[in-house]
């Protein structure tokens, strides 16, 4: 059979993935499911793009790296705007089906944890939310063992004759990224003397800011909907989410602002 729009995009399968659990079902459960399924699709694309970004950075292909980062920035703008749609749901409308979510929680999103690991925010304990041998757990185990995006960027700087300490280039990549005074000194030189590399660094700052913007809007959306109640799946809800705010992914790039 010839490939059609429907067969290529698996439209019938896609439209049958929204399985409401509430009795009726409640009208707003469909929106809730669709928004979160779309988020998971965007997370998949972001991981796809960032994996490609790491490859281009390691090859020192700065033009393609900038192009890829610009695409990711646009996606994050879309993620933020989707919260506007979700905020049309009132607290009462959410409560009409919330109990049917039972133990499920966005805290269990393996792809978002993959994103955190890829960005250097590695916490081995986060894998405990995913069963041993599950696909999500296996992906997280792989991400834990792989260098982060910032590791790739430091390797790129080293290729361009920027003096990154060998101890940092060969660090234990299963540990979280951390700020470094030595790296910051070299970044100041990059900003002064290497405009193309500096531009790529600025795009990483844009990305960091976009992620922080999404986190903030997500916190306010949850607070607007459930206040200070426990989150779904008995998670900490707003109080946990607030702890994630204003924690930069690339602290070295923020630390040098006052020195430029």
Secondary structure as GFF3:
##gff-version 3
##sequence-region A 1 260
A	DSSP	alpha_helix	5	9	.	.	.	ID=ss1
A	DSSP	alpha_helix	11	15	.	.	.	ID=ss2
A	DSSP	alpha_helix	29	58	.	.	.	ID=ss3
A	DSSP	alpha_helix	62	86	.	.	.	ID=ss4
A	DSSP	alpha_helix	91	95	.	.	.	ID=ss5
A	DSSP	three_ten_helix	98	101	.	.	.	ID=ss6
A	DSSP	three_ten_helix	106	108	.	.	.	ID=ss7
A	DSSP	alpha_helix	110	118	.	.	.	ID=ss8
A	DSSP	three_ten_helix	124	129	.	.	.	ID=ss9
A	DSSP	alpha_helix	135	145	.	.	.	ID=ss10
A	DSSP	alpha_helix	149	159	.	.	.	ID=ss11
A	DSSP	alpha_helix	166	169	.	.	.	ID=ss12
A	DSSP	alpha_helix	181	193	.	.	.	ID=ss13
A	DSSP	alpha_helix	195	226	.	.	.	ID=ss14
A	DSSP	three_ten_helix	232	234	.	.	.	ID=ss15
A	DSSP	alpha_helix	238	243	.	.	.	ID=ss16
A	DSSP	alpha_helix	251	255	.	.	.	ID=ss17
A	DSSP	three_ten_helix	256	259	.	.	.	ID=ss18
###
